[in-house]
Amino acid sequence: MKGGKIKMAILKAKDIAKMSTTEIDEKKKELGLELVKSRITTKKTGKGTREIKRTIARLMTFKKINEMKNKNNGNLS
């Protein structure tokens, strides 16, 4: 078996955009655990590990965008 099976690592941008900040945090924690498990089972950084890292980065980016939107909306009121 090469690299293990990745089930939930693939999250599309449109799906992440619909998530709240707390949901993003929860997914980030889950993916962090999955990344650790992936590193234990594989010796090299495989395709699955790379995809998990990209998804975590995507989650962090959308979280930052949401925070900036909320900050700007607060300034407009």
Order of alpha helices (4+ residues) and beta strands (2+ residues): alpha-alpha-alpha
